[in-house]
Amino acid sequence: MFRTSFEQDGENQPAQATSNSIKPETYLVASSPMMEESSIPGLHVLFAGESQTSASHRLGPKVYSFYLMHIVLEGEGAFTTEQQHYELKAGDTFLIRPNQLISYESSPHSPGRYRRVASTGDHGDQLVQLAGFPNHSAVISLPNTKKTAQYYPNMLEAFREGHATSVLQASGWLQLIMSQYGKQQLPQASLPPSQANAEQKLHKQMVHYLSSQYTHPVSIANMAEAFGYNRAYLSRIFKKRVGMPPSTFLLNLRLDHARHLLRERPELTIEQVAASVGIQDALYFSKQFRKAYRQSPSSYRKQVLETLS
């Protein structure tokens, strides 16, 4: 962490404030302790900080090689890109994209105070899109900035700690910030979808749930509770989309994975295989396996091993 004058690069020295009410210029920043951008694949937070600009301070025109996002806490200013000019006020967030020619000027009467974060990585474009920044838009205004603004200092504090996991913390906080922007900037994402789209989304959620939870002794009742829907309704939607009840899909999924374990893990007992696919009763597992494949798990394993030998 260090304090210095804002953007000490010799550009356009700021005019002196004419009012005692204007706060003095400050610049607080903390950089990532990891120099290699590949430390976090797809996303790397370079630095985070907070600044109080001086009256009529000017920056640019200039370009950056990374994303640089600012949230205006107080004051006013102007921000200009190659496409558009923006008047800034408290609550606005302005985004500088990599290699974008920009300039910034603080108000002579109410200079801006803002928090900012710089990042780079392959996921940068996707993040700013999810946050509600269209391709050429550089400024968005949130109806409620309190919670979002509070996330910024967390990245700075993480870097000040200098721990090996600081880059992970900062990456997580940046993604939370982007999600807050997205929630407030993209209200259409929460509008009720059409019935067909709603059913398709619910079907995908159920398939994902069962495919990720089959190793546990979950039931369709558990899934219904997790999604907040009636069990009969979920079963009806699932059968309509998949062609079988979710209970049958779950059992088939378990038995298919059991066959894989019987082939690839000959050291496992039948009881261990059954438990590994979420079936606690080995007798029930053997009965269902025989019903599905017309042979017992032991016979299947023996047949496979003989074929391989």
Buried (B, 14 or more C-beta within 10 A) or exposed (E): EEEEEBBEEEBBEBBEBEEEEBBEBBBBBBBBBBEEBEBBEEBBBBBBBBBBBBBBBBBBEBEBEBBBBBBBBBBBBBBBBEEEEBEBBBBBBBBBBBEBBBBBBBBBBBBBBBBBBBBBBEBBBEBBBBBBBEEEBBBBBBEEBEEBBEBBBBBBBBBBEEEEEBBBBBBBBBBBBBBBBBBBBBEEEEEEEEEEEEBBEBBEBBBEBBEEBBEEEBBBEBBBEEBEBEBEEBBEBBBEBBEEBBEEBBBBBBBEBBBEBBBEEEEBEBBEBBBBBBBEEBEEBBEBBBEBBEEBBEEBBBEBEEEEE
